[in-house]
Amino acid sequence: MTRRLKFWIAWYVPLVGLYLAFASTIDPHELLLGLVAAAVGATAQELVNAQDLVRFRLKPRWLVDLRLLPGQVLADSWLLAVVLWRRVARGQTTTGAFRTVPFPVVQEDEAVTNARRALVTMALSVAPNIYVVGIEGEDGVMLVHELIPKADEPVPPSMLADLAGPGVAGPSPRSPEARP
């Protein structure tokens, strides 16, 4: 199998799964439509990838902490439900906050940097309490917004695990000065 075909299949299979999850039916017409839509999506991705405008190389070890996302989504959803209840029932207001989080700059391949930024942005923004506004590459800082501000470090440790070595600019994610 050629490399392009492997990548096409790697996009096609999850796209079929996503379509079926969102359609939530196994009707033959819906299944056929999902297969066609996934094929179109995988083909479009390969056409974009063939232009080599954006390089993206994900390291599998970064995915370790993604298993925690469903729990984080549930916890944040509960937190927001409580805040909403307090607002409706008691009239209490909540003020969200922007804050900066250390996101160390490392001298690595552009494809790896792009993948790390995209994965961290997705991992943080999927939970309803926090979203990433932007990552400033040269400064080693990420701007996030939280509806209910928390003091903990939002970036999953596995996504920063290989940033503690040489070539890192800015504080280490585990150093005391990196804590807000």
N, C-alpha and C positions, 0 to 999 in steps of 0.2 A: 504494500500500500504506500502511496506517496504521502509525503508530509502534509500537503494541502488537504488531501482527503481525510486524513486523521483529524486535522483541525476542524474540518467541515462537520464530521461526525461528532466531535467534541462539542460543537455548538448546537447541532441538530437535536441530539438526544435530550439535553436539558430544556431546550425550547419546546419540544413535544411535551415533556413533563410539566413545564409551566403552563402551557396551553390547557392541558387536561386538568390541572389543579384549579385554574381559574374558571374553566367551563364547567367543571364538576359534574360531568355527565359522560357516559360511554356510548351515547347514541352514534350509530355508524356514520351519519352525515357530519356530526361534530368531530368525530375522530378523523375522518378524511380531511376536513377543513383544517384541523390542527396539524396533521402531517404536512399538508401543503404550506400552511403558514410557517411552520418551523423550517421547511426547506427553503422558502423564500428568505426568511431571516438569516439562516446559515449561509446562504449564497450571498446575500447582501454584505454580511460580515466579511466573508472571504474576498469580495470585490474591494471593500475598503482596506482590508489587510494587505492585499496585493499592491496597493499604492505606496505602502510603507511610510505613511505620514506620521503615524504614532506607533512607537514601539512599546511593547508591553510584555514583561516576563515575570510571572508570578512564582514565588518560591512556596512549595507545599507546606513548609513548616509554619508559615504565617497563618495557615488556616486552622491551626489547632484550637485557638480560642473562639472560633466561630460557633462551636458547640454551645457556648454560653449565651448566644444571641436570643434564642427563644425565651429563656428565663429573664433576660434583660428587658425584652419587649413586654412580657407579662408584668414584671415589677414596675416598669415605667407606666404601663397602661393603668395599673392599679393606682399608682401615685397620682396620675392625672385625673382619674375618676374621683379620688378623694378631694383633690383641689377643686374640681368642678362642683362636687356636692357642697363643699364649703362655700363656694361662690354663690350657688343657687339657694341653699338653705339658710346660710348665715350672712351672706353679703360680704364675706372676706375677699379681699383682693390679693392677687399674687403678681409679683413683678419678676419677669424673667431677667436674665442677665447675660451679657456677652463676657467671655473671658478668654484669655490666651492660655494655651496648653503647650508645653515644650514638645516639639517634633524635631528631633535632631537631624541635622543636615549631614549626609554622608557622601563621600566622593565614590559613587558607584555608577554602574552602567545606567544610561538614561531609561532603558526599558524597565529595569528593576525599580528605579525611582518612581516612574509613572505607575507601575503596578502597586507599589507600596502605598502611594498617595490615594489611588483609586480604592484600594481595599480598605484602608483606614477610614476614608470618607464614607464608604458604604456601611462599614461595620458600626460606625458611630451614629450615622444618620437614620438607620433603620428603626431604632428605638424612638418612641414618640417624645421623649423629654429633651433630647439633644440633637442638634444637627451641626454639621461642619459648614462654616461660612467660607473659609478659605485656608490654604496652607501657603505660607510665605517661605519659599525654598531657601533663600539666602539667609534669612533671619533665624531659622530653626524654630518657628512659631506657627501654631495652628489656632485660628480664631473659631470658637464654637459659641452657640447660643443655647442656653438651658432655660426652660420654662420654670423649673424648680431647681435653683442652683445647688450643686453638690460639691463637696470638697475632694472627692476621690479622683483618681487619675482615670480618665475615660478611655485611653488608648489600650487595647488588649496587649499584654506583655509579649505574646508570641510575635506580634507584628513589629516589635522593636528589638527583638532578641539579638539580632546580629549587628546592632548599631553601637555596641559598647567598645568596639575595637578602634584601631588607628584609622585616621581619615574622617573622624566624626567632628563636626563643628558644633559648638553649643554644648549645653550641659547634658550629661548622660541622663536617660529617662529615670534612672534609679537613684540619682544623686539628690541630696537634700535641697540644693539650690534649684532643682527642677520642679519641686513641689510648689503649688500656688499658695 
